[in-house]
C-alpha cells in the first residue's frame, strides 16, 4: 500500500518541481543571485582604528564579525548583521514571494519545497 502511494505521488511531485523551474520573463526567482563581493575575504584596511563590522564568510555561509580600520572600505563590510544577511546571506536571506519554489535549509544540506497560498 505505501509503495503504491509513493509511486503515485512521485510523478506529481516531479511535475510540480518542473513547473516551478519553467519561468517566463515576467516571473522572478525567489531570491536574487548573491553578489560577487560576498565571496571576498574581510579587509581591515590600512588605518589602525578598531571598529567591529560584519562580513559574509562564504565558506561557513554565515555573517561574522571582523576588525575594520575605517579606511578604504570594501563592499563585503556591513555595519550590522541584518544588512549582511539581506545582501549576502544565501540560505539565511528572507524568502521573497513567488511561484512554487524551494530553498536550502541552512542547518542542513536539504532542499525544501514550498508553495505560496
N, CA, C and O atoms as CSV, one atom per row, in Angstrom:
chain,resi,resn,atom,element,x,y,z
A,1,UNK,N,N,0.822,-1.191,0.000
A,1,UNK,CA,C,0.000,0.000,0.000
A,1,UNK,C,C,0.869,1.259,0.000
A,1,UNK,O,O,0.618,2.175,-0.783
A,2,UNK,N,N,1.905,1.320,0.880
A,2,UNK,CA,C,2.744,2.516,0.953
A,2,UNK,C,C,3.564,2.699,-0.320
A,2,UNK,O,O,3.828,3.832,-0.722
A,3,UNK,N,N,3.973,1.596,-0.963
A,3,UNK,CA,C,4.706,1.707,-2.223
A,3,UNK,C,C,3.805,2.273,-3.310
A,3,UNK,O,O,4.263,3.031,-4.166
A,4,UNK,N,N,2.520,1.909,-3.283
A,4,UNK,CA,C,1.574,2.422,-4.259
A,4,UNK,C,C,1.395,3.929,-4.084
A,4,UNK,O,O,1.365,4.663,-5.072
A,5,UNK,N,N,1.275,4.395,-2.846
A,5,UNK,CA,C,1.138,5.834,-2.580
A,5,UNK,C,C,2.383,6.586,-3.028
A,5,UNK,O,O,2.282,7.661,-3.621
A,6,UNK,N,N,3.548,6.030,-2.749
A,6,UNK,CA,C,4.800,6.651,-3.151
A,6,UNK,C,C,4.904,6.706,-4.664
A,6,UNK,O,O,5.305,7.726,-5.225
A,7,UNK,N,N,4.545,5.612,-5.330
A,7,UNK,CA,C,4.603,5.563,-6.790
A,7,UNK,C,C,3.649,6.567,-7.414
A,7,UNK,O,O,3.963,7.156,-8.449
A,8,UNK,N,N,2.500,6.771,-6.808
A,8,UNK,CA,C,1.516,7.706,-7.350
A,8,UNK,C,C,1.896,9.154,-7.061
A,8,UNK,O,O,1.615,10.034,-7.875
A,9,UNK,N,N,2.521,9.416,-5.935
A,9,UNK,CA,C,2.829,10.800,-5.575
A,9,UNK,C,C,4.128,11.306,-6.199
A,9,UNK,O,O,4.298,12.516,-6.349
A,10,UNK,N,N,5.035,10.427,-6.560
A,10,UNK,CA,C,6.311,10.845,-7.136
A,10,UNK,C,C,6.138,11.614,-8.444
A,10,UNK,O,O,6.743,12.677,-8.586
A,11,UNK,N,N,5.341,11.135,-9.416
A,11,UNK,CA,C,5.164,11.920,-10.646
A,11,UNK,C,C,4.533,13.290,-10.393
A,11,UNK,O,O,4.872,14.259,-11.072
A,12,UNK,N,N,3.628,13.380,-9.433
A,12,UNK,CA,C,3.005,14.665,-9.107
A,12,UNK,C,C,4.053,15.631,-8.560
A,12,UNK,O,O,4.090,16.798,-8.950
A,13,UNK,N,N,4.900,15.147,-7.661
A,13,UNK,CA,C,5.955,15.977,-7.087
A,13,UNK,C,C,6.941,16.432,-8.159
A,13,UNK,O,O,7.309,17.606,-8.205
A,14,UNK,N,N,7.369,15.515,-9.017
A,14,UNK,CA,C,8.315,15.868,-10.078
A,14,UNK,C,C,7.700,16.865,-11.050
A,14,UNK,O,O,8.376,17.790,-11.501
A,15,UNK,N,N,6.436,16.686,-11.373
A,15,UNK,CA,C,5.751,17.624,-12.258
A,15,UNK,C,C,5.652,19.010,-11.648
A,15,UNK,O,O,5.820,20.012,-12.344
A,16,UNK,N,N,5.385,19.072,-10.365
A,16,UNK,CA,C,5.299,20.352,-9.665
A,16,UNK,C,C,6.655,21.044,-9.641
A,16,UNK,O,O,6.742,22.252,-9.858
A,17,UNK,N,N,7.708,20.286,-9.379
A,17,UNK,CA,C,9.055,20.864,-9.380
A,17,UNK,C,C,9.431,21.371,-10.763
A,17,UNK,O,O,9.997,22.456,-10.893
A,18,UNK,N,N,9.120,20.592,-11.804
A,18,UNK,CA,C,9.433,21.001,-13.173
A,18,UNK,C,C,8.657,22.257,-13.550
A,18,UNK,O,O,9.207,23.148,-14.197
A,19,UNK,N,N,7.404,22.338,-13.162
A,19,UNK,CA,C,6.595,23.521,-13.466
A,19,UNK,C,C,7.147,24.748,-12.760
A,19,UNK,O,O,7.098,25.848,-13.311
A,20,UNK,N,N,7.664,24.585,-11.569
A,20,UNK,CA,C,8.219,25.707,-10.820
A,20,UNK,C,C,9.518,26.222,-11.395
A,20,UNK,O,O,9.851,27.389,-11.193
A,21,UNK,N,N,10.274,25.380,-12.117
A,21,UNK,CA,C,11.544,25.826,-12.682
A,21,UNK,C,C,11.375,26.455,-14.046
A,21,UNK,O,O,12.288,27.134,-14.515
A,22,UNK,N,N,10.238,26.257,-14.705
A,22,UNK,CA,C,10.000,26.861,-16.009
A,22,UNK,C,C,9.345,28.212,-15.789
A,22,UNK,O,O,8.196,28.294,-15.353
A,23,UNK,N,N,10.089,29.279,-16.095
A,23,UNK,CA,C,9.588,30.628,-15.869
A,23,UNK,C,C,9.547,31.376,-17.187
A,23,UNK,O,O,10.347,31.114,-18.084
A,24,UNK,N,N,8.619,32.300,-17.299
A,24,UNK,CA,C,8.685,33.209,-18.421
A,24,UNK,C,C,9.390,34.474,-17.947
A,24,UNK,O,O,9.823,34.546,-16.797
A,25,UNK,N,N,9.508,35.476,-18.824
A,25,UNK,CA,C,10.285,36.661,-18.480
A,25,UNK,C,C,9.637,37.507,-17.389
A,25,UNK,O,O,10.318,38.327,-16.774
A,26,UNK,N,N,8.347,37.335,-17.133
A,26,UNK,CA,C,7.686,38.145,-16.113
A,26,UNK,C,C,7.904,37.608,-14.714
A,26,UNK,O,O,7.758,38.354,-13.745
A,27,UNK,N,N,8.249,36.340,-14.576
A,27,UNK,CA,C,8.481,35.757,-13.253
A,27,UNK,C,C,9.910,36.017,-12.818
A,27,UNK,O,O,10.819,36.060,-13.647
A,28,UNK,N,N,10.107,36.189,-11.539
A,28,UNK,CA,C,11.445,36.370,-10.997
A,28,UNK,C,C,11.742,35.232,-10.043
A,28,UNK,O,O,10.819,34.681,-9.444
A,29,UNK,N,N,13.009,34.864,-9.885
A,29,UNK,CA,C,13.330,33.800,-8.938
A,29,UNK,C,C,13.016,34.230,-7.514
A,29,UNK,O,O,12.874,35.420,-7.233
A,30,UNK,N,N,12.908,33.260,-6.622
A,30,UNK,CA,C,12.573,33.550,-5.230
A,30,UNK,C,C,13.664,34.373,-4.552
A,30,UNK,O,O,13.375,35.149,-3.641
A,31,UNK,N,N,14.901,34.213,-4.983
A,31,UNK,CA,C,15.990,35.008,-4.430
A,31,UNK,C,C,16.889,35.474,-5.559
A,31,UNK,O,O,17.145,34.731,-6.507
A,32,UNK,N,N,17.364,36.700,-5.455
A,32,UNK,CA,C,18.316,37.211,-6.424
A,32,UNK,C,C,19.653,36.520,-6.201
A,32,UNK,O,O,19.945,36.084,-5.088
A,33,UNK,N,N,20.475,36.416,-7.255
A,33,UNK,CA,C,21.785,35.788,-7.064
A,33,UNK,C,C,22.639,36.581,-6.079
A,33,UNK,O,O,22.470,37.789,-5.916
A,34,UNK,N,N,23.533,35.890,-5.445
A,34,UNK,CA,C,24.414,36.509,-4.458
A,34,UNK,C,C,25.453,37.373,-5.176
A,34,UNK,O,O,26.052,36.912,-6.148
A,35,UNK,N,N,25.686,38.617,-4.728
A,35,UNK,CA,C,26.705,39.465,-5.352
A,35,UNK,C,C,28.106,38.850,-5.233
A,35,UNK,O,O,28.409,38.168,-4.254
A,36,UNK,N,N,28.949,39.098,-6.231
A,36,UNK,CA,C,30.304,38.525,-6.254
A,36,UNK,C,C,31.148,38.996,-5.072
A,36,UNK,O,O,31.985,38.240,-4.577
A,37,UNK,N,N,30.942,40.233,-4.611
A,37,UNK,CA,C,31.770,40.733,-3.498
A,37,UNK,C,C,31.532,39.965,-2.205
A,37,UNK,O,O,32.339,40.056,-1.281
A,38,UNK,N,N,30.443,39.212,-2.122
A,38,UNK,CA,C,30.190,38.409,-0.920
A,38,UNK,C,C,31.230,37.297,-0.756
A,38,UNK,O,O,31.383,36.747,0.334
A,39,UNK,N,N,31.933,36.970,-1.822
A,39,UNK,CA,C,32.952,35.918,-1.772
A,39,UNK,C,C,34.315,36.451,-1.339
A,39,UNK,O,O,35.229,35.671,-1.074
A,40,UNK,N,N,34.459,37.780,-1.267
A,40,UNK,CA,C,35.740,38.376,-0.882
A,40,UNK,C,C,36.001,38.203,0.614
A,40,UNK,O,O,35.061,38.191,1.410
A,41,UNK,N,N,37.274,38.068,1.001
A,41,UNK,CA,C,37.600,37.973,2.437
A,41,UNK,C,C,37.420,39.335,3.104
A,41,UNK,O,O,37.338,40.350,2.413
A,42,UNK,N,N,37.359,39.371,4.429
A,42,UNK,CA,C,37.246,40.663,5.110
A,42,UNK,C,C,38.520,41.478,4.886
A,42,UNK,O,O,39.611,40.918,4.784
A,43,UNK,N,N,38.378,42.786,4.810
A,43,UNK,CA,C,39.512,43.670,4.564
A,43,UNK,C,C,39.558,44.725,5.659
A,43,UNK,O,O,38.647,45.545,5.771
A,44,UNK,N,N,40.608,44.709,6.462
A,44,UNK,CA,C,40.740,45.645,7.571
A,44,UNK,C,C,41.056,47.052,7.078
A,44,UNK,O,O,40.585,48.026,7.666
A,45,UNK,N,N,41.835,47.176,6.023
A,45,UNK,CA,C,42.246,48.482,5.513
A,45,UNK,C,C,43.543,48.929,6.163
A,45,UNK,O,O,43.997,48.310,7.125
A,46,UNK,N,N,44.160,50.016,5.641
A,46,UNK,CA,C,45.463,50.457,6.133
A,46,UNK,C,C,45.412,51.252,7.440
A,46,UNK,O,O,46.442,51.400,8.098
A,47,UNK,N,N,44.263,51.760,7.827
A,47,UNK,CA,C,44.178,52.560,9.060
A,47,UNK,C,C,44.163,51.665,10.291
A,47,UNK,O,O,43.910,50.463,10.198
A,48,UNK,N,N,44.440,52.271,11.452
A,48,UNK,CA,C,44.603,51.476,12.669
A,48,UNK,C,C,43.485,51.661,13.688
A,48,UNK,O,O,43.651,51.321,14.859
A,49,UNK,N,N,42.370,52.186,13.261
A,49,UNK,CA,C,41.228,52.285,14.179
A,49,UNK,C,C,40.693,50.874,14.413
A,49,UNK,O,O,41.068,49.939,13.706
A,50,UNK,N,N,39.839,50.728,15.381
A,50,UNK,CA,C,39.295,49.400,15.683
A,50,UNK,C,C,37.772,49.487,15.773
A,50,UNK,O,O,37.203,49.846,16.804
A,51,UNK,N,N,37.138,49.143,14.655
A,51,UNK,CA,C,35.678,49.102,14.588
A,51,UNK,C,C,35.280,47.683,14.232
A,51,UNK,O,O,35.847,47.084,13.318
A,52,UNK,N,N,34.320,47.149,14.941
A,52,UNK,CA,C,33.854,45.805,14.618
A,52,UNK,C,C,32.705,45.906,13.631
A,52,UNK,O,O,31.704,46.577,13.880
A,53,UNK,N,N,32.872,45.225,12.509
A,53,UNK,CA,C,31.881,45.215,11.438
A,53,UNK,C,C,31.554,43.768,11.103
A,53,UNK,O,O,32.119,42.848,11.693
A,54,UNK,N,N,30.647,43.566,10.159
A,54,UNK,CA,C,30.257,42.223,9.718
A,54,UNK,C,C,30.690,42.000,8.276
A,54,UNK,O,O,30.657,42.919,7.457
A,55,UNK,N,N,31.093,40.776,7.977
A,55,UNK,CA,C,31.390,40.356,6.610
A,55,UNK,C,C,30.739,39.000,6.393
A,55,UNK,O,O,30.466,38.270,7.346
A,56,UNK,N,N,30.492,38.668,5.120
A,56,UNK,CA,C,29.917,37.368,4.800
A,56,UNK,C,C,31.051,36.378,4.582
A,56,UNK,O,O,31.892,36.573,3.705
A,57,UNK,N,N,31.074,35.319,5.379
A,57,UNK,CA,C,32.074,34.265,5.265
A,57,UNK,C,C,31.496,33.200,4.336
A,57,UNK,O,O,30.608,32.444,4.729
A,58,UNK,N,N,32.000,33.144,3.104
A,58,UNK,CA,C,31.438,32.242,2.094
A,58,UNK,C,C,31.634,30.774,2.449
A,58,UNK,O,O,30.795,29.947,2.094
A,59,UNK,N,N,32.714,30.427,3.138
A,59,UNK,CA,C,32.943,29.013,3.463
A,59,UNK,C,C,31.981,28.506,4.533
A,59,UNK,O,O,31.551,27.355,4.478
A,60,UNK,N,N,31.641,29.345,5.500
A,60,UNK,CA,C,30.698,28.919,6.543
A,60,UNK,C,C,29.259,29.328,6.213
A,60,UNK,O,O,28.321,28.873,6.866
A,61,UNK,N,N,29.085,30.183,5.204
A,61,UNK,CA,C,27.785,30.712,4.783
A,61,UNK,C,C,27.087,31.468,5.919
A,61,UNK,O,O,25.867,31.408,6.072
A,62,UNK,N,N,27.905,32.188,6.717
A,62,UNK,CA,C,27.387,32.972,7.839
A,62,UNK,C,C,27.995,34.367,7.819
A,62,UNK,O,O,29.077,34.568,7.267
A,63,UNK,N,N,27.311,35.322,8.413
A,63,UNK,CA,C,27.858,36.663,8.600
A,63,UNK,C,C,28.594,36.681,9.934
A,63,UNK,O,O,28.034,36.320,10.969
A,64,UNK,N,N,29.859,37.106,9.898
A,64,UNK,CA,C,30.701,37.099,11.094
A,64,UNK,C,C,31.326,38.471,11.299
A,64,UNK,O,O,31.358,39.291,10.382
A,65,UNK,N,N,31.823,38.715,12.506
A,65,UNK,CA,C,32.452,39.998,12.811
A,65,UNK,C,C,33.934,39.978,12.435
A,65,UNK,O,O,34.571,38.926,12.378
A,66,UNK,N,N,34.457,41.184,12.181
A,66,UNK,CA,C,35.893,41.356,11.958
A,66,UNK,C,C,36.271,42.769,12.380
A,66,UNK,O,O,35.410,43.640,12.504
A,67,UNK,N,N,37.567,42.992,12.601
A,67,UNK,CA,C,38.077,44.305,12.999
A,67,UNK,C,C,38.364,45.117,11.741
A,67,UNK,O,O,39.107,44.674,10.866
A,68,UNK,N,N,37.776,46.297,11.657
A,68,UNK,CA,C,37.914,47.176,10.495
A,68,UNK,C,C,38.629,48.448,10.929
A,68,UNK,O,O,38.280,49.042,11.950
A,69,UNK,N,N,39.640,48.873,10.149
A,69,UNK,CA,C,40.439,50.046,10.488
A,69,UNK,C,C,39.847,51.376,10.072
A,69,UNK,O,O,40.412,52.420,10.399
A,70,UNK,N,N,38.736,51.376,9.367
A,70,UNK,CA,C,37.975,52.545,8.952
A,70,UNK,C,C,38.568,53.310,7.775
A,70,UNK,O,O,38.299,54.502,7.628
A,71,UNK,N,N,39.362,52.664,6.940
A,71,UNK,CA,C,39.863,53.280,5.709
A,71,UNK,C,C,39.726,52.292,4.549
A,71,UNK,O,O,39.896,51.084,4.715
A,72,UNK,N,N,39.415,52.837,3.379
A,72,UNK,CA,C,39.340,52.035,2.146
A,72,UNK,C,C,38.417,50.828,2.294
A,72,UNK,O,O,38.813,49.688,2.054
A,73,UNK,N,N,37.224,51.097,2.680
A,73,UNK,CA,C,36.217,50.055,2.907
A,73,UNK,C,C,35.888,49.331,1.608
A,73,UNK,O,O,35.679,49.964,0.573
A,74,UNK,N,N,35.843,48.015,1.665
A,74,UNK,CA,C,35.395,47.208,0.529
A,74,UNK,C,C,33.932,46.856,0.728
A,74,UNK,O,O,33.363,47.145,1.781
A,75,UNK,N,N,33.313,46.233,-0.277
A,75,UNK,CA,C,31.869,46.003,-0.236
A,75,UNK,C,C,31.430,44.924,0.744
A,75,UNK,O,O,30.309,44.981,1.249
A,76,UNK,N,N,32.282,43.944,1.025
A,76,UNK,CA,C,31.908,42.891,1.976
A,76,UNK,C,C,32.205,43.384,3.392
A,76,UNK,O,O,32.994,42.784,4.123
A,77,UNK,N,N,31.558,44.486,3.761
A,77,UNK,CA,C,31.780,45.178,5.027
A,77,UNK,C,C,30.451,45.828,5.409
A,77,UNK,O,O,30.008,46.776,4.760
A,78,UNK,N,N,29.826,45.320,6.453
A,78,UNK,CA,C,28.484,45.766,6.816
A,78,UNK,C,C,28.453,46.281,8.246
A,78,UNK,O,O,29.110,45.731,9.130
A,79,UNK,N,N,27.685,47.339,8.462
A,79,UNK,CA,C,27.550,47.936,9.783
A,79,UNK,C,C,26.805,47.014,10.741
A,79,UNK,O,O,27.136,46.949,11.925
A,80,UNK,N,N,25.795,46.295,10.229
A,80,UNK,CA,C,25.054,45.382,11.099
A,80,UNK,C,C,24.813,44.042,10.409
A,80,UNK,O,O,24.893,43.922,9.186
A,81,UNK,N,N,24.523,43.063,11.218
A,81,UNK,CA,C,24.355,41.689,10.745
A,81,UNK,C,C,23.166,41.564,9.787
A,81,UNK,O,O,23.219,40.787,8.834
A,82,UNK,N,N,22.103,42.318,10.036
A,82,UNK,CA,C,20.913,42.244,9.191
A,82,UNK,C,C,21.219,42.660,7.755
A,82,UNK,O,O,20.732,42.029,6.817
A,83,UNK,N,N,22.025,43.721,7.569
A,83,UNK,CA,C,22.412,44.139,6.218
A,83,UNK,C,C,23.247,43.063,5.538
A,83,UNK,O,O,23.068,42.787,4.352
A,84,UNK,N,N,24.152,42.461,6.285
A,84,UNK,CA,C,24.987,41.385,5.753
A,84,UNK,C,C,24.122,40.219,5.280
A,84,UNK,O,O,24.314,39.704,4.179
A,85,UNK,N,N,23.177,39.809,6.108
A,85,UNK,CA,C,22.306,38.681,5.767
A,85,UNK,C,C,21.425,39.015,4.571
A,85,UNK,O,O,21.276,38.192,3.668
A,86,UNK,N,N,20.840,40.206,4.550
A,86,UNK,CA,C,19.936,40.540,3.447
A,86,UNK,C,C,20.674,40.698,2.125
A,86,UNK,O,O,20.077,40.507,1.066
A,87,UNK,N,N,21.964,41.043,2.161
A,87,UNK,CA,C,22.741,41.205,0.935
A,87,UNK,C,C,23.402,39.908,0.489
A,87,UNK,O,O,23.322,39.547,-0.685
A,88,UNK,N,N,24.045,39.215,1.397
A,88,UNK,CA,C,24.859,38.048,1.052
A,88,UNK,C,C,24.389,36.747,1.680
A,88,UNK,O,O,24.888,35.683,1.315
A,89,UNK,N,N,23.466,36.796,2.591
A,89,UNK,CA,C,23.139,35.679,3.472
A,89,UNK,C,C,22.781,34.349,2.884
A,89,UNK,O,O,22.675,33.380,3.635
A,90,UNK,N,N,22.582,34.231,1.565
A,90,UNK,CA,C,22.276,32.928,0.989
A,90,UNK,C,C,21.088,32.280,1.642
A,90,UNK,O,O,19.970,32.780,1.516
A,91,UNK,N,N,21.295,31.169,2.343
A,91,UNK,CA,C,20.214,30.421,2.992
A,91,UNK,C,C,19.521,31.243,4.054
A,91,UNK,O,O,18.355,30.997,4.362
A,92,UNK,N,N,20.206,32.201,4.611
A,92,UNK,CA,C,19.626,32.978,5.700
A,92,UNK,C,C,18.847,34.197,5.217
A,92,UNK,O,O,18.203,34.875,6.017
A,93,UNK,N,N,18.899,34.484,3.907
A,93,UNK,CA,C,18.163,35.637,3.404
A,93,UNK,C,C,16.666,35.386,3.480
A,93,UNK,O,O,16.230,34.244,3.342
A,94,UNK,N,N,15.867,36.428,3.697
A,94,UNK,CA,C,14.417,36.252,3.738
A,94,UNK,C,C,13.895,35.755,2.394
A,94,UNK,O,O,14.417,36.130,1.345
A,95,UNK,N,N,12.876,34.919,2.426
A,95,UNK,CA,C,12.280,34.403,1.206
A,95,UNK,C,C,11.363,35.455,0.601
A,95,UNK,O,O,10.627,36.134,1.316
A,96,UNK,N,N,11.413,35.587,-0.732
A,96,UNK,CA,C,10.535,36.519,-1.421
A,96,UNK,C,C,9.335,35.755,-1.964
A,96,UNK,O,O,9.413,34.548,-2.196
A,97,UNK,N,N,8.236,36.454,-2.163
A,97,UNK,CA,C,7.037,35.825,-2.701
A,97,UNK,C,C,7.266,35.444,-4.160
A,97,UNK,O,O,8.041,36.088,-4.866
A,98,UNK,N,N,6.588,34.396,-4.598
A,98,UNK,CA,C,6.715,33.981,-5.981
A,98,UNK,C,C,5.998,32.678,-6.232
A,98,UNK,O,O,5.251,32.201,-5.378
A,99,UNK,N,N,6.220,32.091,-7.408
A,99,UNK,CA,C,5.586,30.818,-7.745
A,99,UNK,C,C,6.192,29.692,-6.918
A,99,UNK,O,O,7.165,29.916,-6.198
A,100,UNK,N,N,5.631,28.472,-7.008
A,100,UNK,CA,C,6.204,27.361,-6.238
A,100,UNK,C,C,7.704,27.257,-6.487
A,100,UNK,O,O,8.151,27.186,-7.631
A,101,UNK,N,N,8.453,27.251,-5.434
A,101,UNK,CA,C,9.914,27.240,-5.492
A,101,UNK,C,C,10.434,26.331,-4.397
A,101,UNK,O,O,9.724,25.447,-3.919
A,102,UNK,N,N,11.654,26.550,-4.011
A,102,UNK,CA,C,12.250,25.847,-2.892
A,102,UNK,C,C,13.389,26.670,-2.348
A,102,UNK,O,O,13.781,27.673,-2.945
A,103,UNK,N,N,13.921,26.254,-1.225
A,103,UNK,CA,C,15.085,26.925,-0.665
A,103,UNK,C,C,15.904,25.922,0.114
A,103,UNK,O,O,15.399,24.890,0.555
A,104,UNK,N,N,17.170,26.239,0.276
A,104,UNK,CA,C,18.054,25.375,1.045
A,104,UNK,C,C,17.851,25.655,2.523
A,104,UNK,O,O,17.640,26.800,2.924
A,105,UNK,N,N,17.913,24.626,3.314
A,105,UNK,CA,C,17.794,24.776,4.763
A,105,UNK,C,C,19.199,24.977,5.313
A,105,UNK,O,O,20.067,24.124,5.127
A,106,UNK,N,N,19.428,26.105,5.990
A,106,UNK,CA,C,20.772,26.470,6.435
A,106,UNK,C,C,21.378,25.456,7.395
A,106,UNK,O,O,22.587,25.229,7.354
A,107,UNK,N,N,20.586,24.848,8.247
A,107,UNK,CA,C,21.113,23.922,9.253
A,107,UNK,C,C,21.511,22.578,8.661
A,107,UNK,O,O,22.221,21.803,9.302
A,108,UNK,N,N,21.063,22.296,7.453
A,108,UNK,CA,C,21.397,21.021,6.815
A,108,UNK,C,C,21.591,21.264,5.327
A,108,UNK,O,O,21.440,22.391,4.857
A,109,UNK,N,N,21.918,20.239,4.600
A,109,UNK,CA,C,22.084,20.364,3.157
A,109,UNK,C,C,20.842,19.878,2.421
A,109,UNK,O,O,20.939,19.281,1.349
A,110,UNK,N,N,19.669,20.140,3.005
A,110,UNK,CA,C,18.420,19.719,2.382
A,110,UNK,C,C,17.827,20.862,1.570
A,110,UNK,O,O,18.110,22.033,1.822
A,111,UNK,N,N,17.006,20.505,0.598
A,111,UNK,CA,C,16.270,21.466,-0.209
A,111,UNK,C,C,14.800,21.247,0.064
A,111,UNK,O,O,14.296,20.139,-0.122
A,112,UNK,N,N,14.100,22.277,0.502
A,112,UNK,CA,C,12.704,22.157,0.908
A,112,UNK,C,C,11.826,22.893,-0.094
A,112,UNK,O,O,12.092,24.046,-0.433
A,113,UNK,N,N,10.779,22.226,-0.565
A,113,UNK,CA,C,9.851,22.852,-1.493
A,113,UNK,C,C,8.773,23.584,-0.714
A,113,UNK,O,O,8.359,23.142,0.358
A,114,UNK,N,N,8.319,24.713,-1.262
A,114,UNK,CA,C,7.218,25.424,-0.646
A,114,UNK,C,C,6.277,25.914,-1.728
A,114,UNK,O,O,6.680,26.086,-2.878
A,115,UNK,N,N,5.043,26.135,-1.369
A,115,UNK,CA,C,4.034,26.674,-2.275
A,115,UNK,C,C,3.352,27.822,-1.556
A,115,UNK,O,O,2.874,27.665,-0.432
A,116,UNK,N,N,3.306,28.991,-2.212
A,116,UNK,CA,C,2.612,30.129,-1.624
A,116,UNK,C,C,1.122,29.960,-1.804
A,116,UNK,O,O,0.673,29.502,-2.855
A,117,UNK,N,N,0.353,30.319,-0.804
A,117,UNK,CA,C,-1.107,30.233,-0.924
A,117,UNK,C,C,-1.712,31.607,-1.066
A,117,UNK,O,O,-2.931,31.737,-1.179
